[in-house]
Amino acid sequence: MNHGTSLSNKDQILVLGAGPAGIGAGIALGDRAVVLDACPDLGGLCRTIVLDGAVFDWGGHSFHTPHAAIRDLVYGSLEMYEQTRDARCYVQGEMIPYPFQKNFQRMSNSAIRSECASGLRQGNEGKGAANLEEYLRTRFGPGIARHFLLPYNRKLWGPDLEHLAVDWVEERVAGPKDDEDKLAGCSGKRSPLQSDSRVAYPARGGFGEIMRALAQRLPHLYLGQEVVHIDSLRQKLATVCGDVFHWKRIISTLPIPQLLRTMDDVPPRINEAAMQLKGLPLALVLVVIGHPVDTPIQRVYSSGPEIPAHKIVINHNSSPDLRSLPHHGILAEVSLASDQADGDLQRQVIQGLQLLGLIRSADEVRTTRVLRVPAAYPVPTASRQAAVRQLKTWLAHRGIVSVGRFGEWAYINSDEALNRGLDVGRAISQCDDDVSRLARAS
C-alpha cells in the first residue's frame, strides 16, 4: 500500500485488529473486508516470539474448542499436534495434578486432606453467590478455598475478589467431580480444562502459526496500520501511516476504550462507561535454557508467594517439533507486577524455577526477557456487562460492531474469539445480501 493515499471504496467493511476475532470476521466477509492491524505481525495476543532459539507465545496457549466448525477450520488450515494435557498445582512445596479441587487427596499433609474433604462435603453448587470470593467458599468449602483457590485467584486478580462477578466460572473453574464437567462440555460451551484434557498445538512452530495459516484466507490484510482517527459521520478512518479509508461498516476488535480515543464525538456518559472496564496487566518473563527441559509437564499453577508467577508455561512440551530444539523456553506469567523492575522479576522467576525443580541451577539460563502486557485479561467485574451493552449500542448506531476478547470485555479463549468474529462477519454479510435482494426486488 502506498502510504498517504485515500481508499475510496465506500462499500468496504473495515476490520480493526488481526487477532482471532478480526481474522474470523475477515474470513467470513472475504473480499469485502479490509483488515488493519497496528502491529507489524498479526495474531494479537496469540503471537509467537523466538528468543535465542527458543519459542514462546504471548501467554500460555493451547488449542481446544467446543465448536466443531472452528476445529475443522483450524485443522483444515495447518497440521496440528494433539496430546493429553499435563498440568500441575504447586502447593506448599508439593506438586500434584491439576486441578487442586479434584486432586487434593494427593497432598502428603493429612490435615490438609481432611480439611479439604470435610469442607467439600459442606459445599454446594455455588448458586446465588454474589461474587467470586463467595462462590469459591460456598462451592468448594473452606478447606479447598483456603489452601489453593483463594490464594491463587488473589495472586492472579488481586486481593479483592468480592468485586469480581461469577458469570464466567462455569467455563473456567473445574468442579470437584468429573461427571459435572463432562455434562457441562456436552452443552456446546467451553468446559474447564482437566489434568487429562486433550489439547492441540501447531505441529511446527508456535501458536501464532494458527493465526498465520488462517490469515492466508484474507485478501486484504495491512499490518503496521495503527488507527488514529475515526470520523463516524463522514465514515472515514485515518491511520498513522497517513492512509485514509472510507467505509460502510467497521468491525472493531480493539479494546473499547482504545477505540473510543480515536473518535471525536464521544459523550461523557460513554467515556464514563468505558472507564468501568478494567484490564489486568501482566509481565511475561521469558527464560531460555541451553538444553531441552527434562520434564513432561506443560503447565504449573502456583498459589504461594514463594514463586512470583501464578502460571508457568513449559512451551516446548507443546509438540515434538519444539521438543527437538536445542534451546527450550519457560514462560512465567506474573500478574500485577508493574511496580517491579525487570531485573528483580527475572531473578525471582529463576529462583522459582529452581524451587519447582524445572531447572537445577541459574547457570542453565542463557537469556531472559520481560514483556509487559498492559491488559492481558479483561477483569470480570460485576459492572462490566451493563457498561459493555451501553458501549456496544452507542457504537452500533455509528456503524461500528465491537467483538472479541477486548471488544466485548469477555474472558474468552482464542477459539471463542475466532468463532464470534466469524459469526459477526456472517451476520453482516447476510444482512447486506438481504438488503441487496430487497433493492433488486423493488
N, C-alpha and C positions, 0 to 999 in steps of 0.2 A: 504494500500500500504506500502511496506517496503521501507523506505527512503534509498537513496543511490543506488538504483537499476537502471538498464538500460532496458528500454522497447523497444524491437527490432522490433516491427511491423511497417515496413517501409511503409505500405499502409494506416496507420491510419490517420485520419484527426483530428488535434488538434483545439479545440475551446477555445480561451482565454477570460475568463470572463463569470461568471454565472449570469449576469443580463438578462433583457428581450431579447436582441438580441442574446446573447450567448445561452440562453435556447432555443430560437426559432430555431437557427441553429442546435443545438444538437438534438432537436426533429425531424427535417427534415431528419437528417443523420442517426438517430437510432444507431445501434450497431457499426457503422463505426466511430463514433465520441468519442473522449476523451475530456471532458470539464474540464478545470482547472480554479480555482479562487484563488486569493491571500488571500481573507478574510476567516475567519472560518465560516462565514454564507453566504448563497447565496442571490441573488437578486440585487446586486449592489446598486444603489440609490433608489431602491424600497424596501429596507429592512425595517423591523419594529423593534422598540426598546421598551421595557417595563421598565418604571421608576416609582418606588414607587406605583405599581399597576395601573398606567395609561399607555395607549397605544399610541405610537407616530410612525409616519413614517419619513423616511429621506426626509423631504419635504412634501408638501401637495399633496396627491394623491387621485384620484378617477378614476374609470374606465368608459370610453366612447370611442367608436370607430366607424368609418365609414365602417370598414371591417367586413362583416358578418361572414367570416370564423374565424376571430380572436375572435369575440364574442362567436361563437359556441365552440371554443376551450376552452376558459376560463370558460364559463358557464357549459361546459361538464366536467370540471376538479374539480370544487368545487361549493358549494352553494353560490350564490351571492344575495345581498340585493339591490334593486333598489328604488330610490326615486327622487323627484324633488329637484333640487339644490336650496339652499337658500344662496345667496351671496349678500354682501352689499358693497357700497363705503362709506368711511368716508371722508367727505369734509367740511372743515371749521366748524367743530362742529356738523355736521348733518350726519345722517345715511340714505342713500337712496338705493334702489335696484341697483344691478349691471346689466349691465354696465352703466356708467355715461352718455354716449352719447345717450342712449335711455331713460334715466330717470331724466335728469337734471330739468325737469319741476316739480319734487317733491321738489326741493330746496325752502326753505321759502323766500330766498332773491330774490325779484323781479328783481333787477338789474342783478343778475347772470343769471336768467332765460331768460331775454330779450337779454342779450349779447350772450348767447349760441344759442338761436333760430335765432337771426339775422345772426350770423356767419355761422350757419349751412346752411342757405339759400344761402350764398355766396360760400359754399364749393363745391368741385367737387369730382370725384371718386378717386382722388389722383394719377391718371395715369401720368406716367413720372416723378414722384417725385424722386429726386436724392438720398435722404437719409430719415431716419426716422423722423427727425425734420420737414423737408419739407412736408413729407407725412401727418403727424398729423395736420399741419396747413392748408394745402390745402384740405384735405379730410373732416375735421370736422369744419373748420372755426376757427377764433382766440379765440372765447369765450370758447368753449369746450376744445381746446388745452391749453389755459392759466389756466383754473380753475381745470383741472384734468389730461388730458392725458400727457401733457408735464412734469409737476412736478412728476407724478407717474413714468413715464419712466426714468426720470433723477434720481429718487430715486433708481430705480432698476438697470439701466445700467451705471449710472454715468452722469456727467453734459454735456458731448459732445455727442449729438445724431446724429451729422452730419456724424460720421464715421460708422454708422450702416446702413446696407442695408435694403431693404423693401421686399425682396423676400419671407419673412415668415409671413407678416402681414395679409394676406388673411385668414390664418388658425388660427390666434391668436387674432386679434383686431376686435371686433364686429362692424358692420356697424351701421349707425343711424336708419335704417329701418329694421323691422322684415323680410320682403319679400326677402331682399338681402341675408341675412344669410341662409334662408331656401333654396334658389336657390343654394347657394354655397354648402350646405350639400348634395344636390342631385347628386353632381359630383363624389362622392366616396372619396373626400378629407375631411379632418377634417374641420369642421366649428367651428367658435368661440363659446365658452360657453355663455349662456344667463342666466338670472335670473330664468328662468323656464326650463332649460335643465334637462333631465333625466340622472342621474349618478348612478353608481353602486359601491359596495364595498363588500368585503367578509362578509358573514353573521356572521362569527365568527372570532375574531382576527383582526390583522392589514392587511394593503395592501400587506405586504410580504407573506401572505398566498397564494396569487395567484401564486407567483414565486415558493413557496414550492410545491404547487399542480402540477404545470407544470413540475417541476424538477423530479417528480416521474417517468416521461417518459424517463429519461436519464439513460441508463445502466452503463455509465462510467463517474461519476462525482467525482472530487477530490478537496476538499477545503483546504485552507492553503497552496496552491502551487503557490507562487509568482514566476513569470518568471524572471530569472536574466540574461539569455544569450540565444540568438538565432543565430545559425550558419546556414545561408540560403544556403551556398554552400554544406555542408555535411548533411543538413536537420536534424539537431539535436537541441534540446531545453533542457536547464537545468533549474531547479527550485531551490529555496532557500533551499529546503529540501535535495538536493543532487541527486534528481532523474533526469535521462536523458531520453528524449522521442525522438524517431525517428518519422518522419512524411512525409507524401506525400504532404499535404497542411495544411496551417494554416488559420483559420478564426479568426481574432482578433477583439474584441470589446473594447480593451484597448484604452485610449486616444492616438492618433497617436504619439505625442511627447514622451510619456512614452514607447511606443512600440519601437521607434527608438533608445532609450537609451539602449536597450538590444542587439543591433546589432553593429557589428564592422565595417561593410563595407559601412557606410553611407557617401556619398559625401557631401561636403559643401553646394552645391545648395539645397540638400534635407533638411539638417538641417536648412538652411535659410528659406525654405518654411514652415517648421514646426514652426519656431519662429513667423510666422504671425498669428498662431492660438491662440486666447486668450480665457481663461476660466474665468467665473465670480465667484469669491469667495463669499460664504455665511456663515453667522453664524446662526445656528438654535438654538433658545433659547426655551428650554423645560420648561414649567411651570406646576406643578402638584398642583391642588387644592383639598381640602379634602372633596368635595361633588360634586354631579352632577351639570353641568352648567345649568343655568335657562334661556337659550335662544335656539331657534331652528336654529340659524344662523350657517352655516358651514364655510364660508369664509368672511373675511373683507379685503378690499383693501384700503390702506391709502396713500394719496398723500402728506400729510403735514409733516413738520419737527417735530411736537409735539409728534409724535409716531415714534420710530426708525424703525419699521418694515414696509415694503411695503405690506406684506401679513400676515394675522393672520389666523391660521387654528384651528377651534374647532373640533378636530378629533373625539371626542366621539359622535358627531351628525351624524357620518357616518353609523351607524347601531344600531338597538335595543340592540344587544349584548353589544356594547361598552357603550351605554347609561345606561345599567343596572349596570355597575361597580360603586363601592362606591367612587373611586377617578377618576377625569377626568383630561385630559391633554389638554393644549392650547399651540400651537406651533407658534412661531414668526420667520418669515424669514427676516433676516436683511442683506442687500446687502452691500458689500464693507466695512465691519466692522473689517478688520484685525488690525487696529490700536487702537481698543477699548478693554479694559480689560474685562474679563468675568463678574466680579462683577458689573462694570458700566453698561454693556449691560443688565444684569439681572434686576438691579434696574430700568433702563429706560423702559424696556418692561413691568414690573409690573405696573409702573405708567401709561403707555399707556393703559394697560388692564383696569385699573380703569377709565381712561378718556373715554374709549369706553363703559363703563358700563358692561363689561364682568365679572368683579369681583368688589365687593363693597369695599374690604379692603385688604391690603397686608397681614393681618393676616390669610386670607383664603389659602395662599400659603404654601404648605407643603415642596416642593422640587423644585429646579431649576437646570438646567444643560445647558451648551453651547456646541454644537457640531460644529466643524469647517469643512467646506467642501471647499477645495482649488479651485475646479472647479465644480460648481453645474449646470451651464448653459454654453453651448458654445456661445460665444459672436458672433452675426451675423454681423461681419464686411464685408465691401464690397470686401475685398481681399481674403476672406476665400475660396470661391468656386474654384477659379483658383488654390490656394495652395493645396486644397484637391484633385483636379483632378491630379495634378502633383505627390502628395504623394501616392495616391492610385495606379497610373500607375506604379510607381517605385516599390512599394510593390508587385504588381501583377506579375511583372517579376521575383520575387523571391518566387513565390508560396504562397503569403500571400494576403488574401482578408480582407479588413478592412470595418466593418459595425457597425451600431448603432449610438447612440447619439454622442459619442466622437470618434467613429471610422470613422464617416463621418463629424463630426463637424456640425451636423444638429440639430436645435432646435425642436426636436420631442418628443412626449409623449411615455410612455411605450408600448402602443398598437402598435404604428407605429414601434418602435424598434423591438418588437416581430415579427411583420409582415415582416420587412426587413430581420431579421435573418432567418426566415422560407424560404423566397424567395431565399436567398443566399445558404442555405443548400440544397434546392431542385434543384437549378441550378447546383451545384457541383455534386450532386448525379446523375442527369440526364446526365451531361457531362461524368462522369465516366462510366455510363451504356452504353452510345453511343460508347465510345472508346472500351469497352469490347466486344460489339457486332461486331464492325468492326474487332477487332483482331480475334475473332472466325470465322468470315466470310472469312477472308483471309487465 
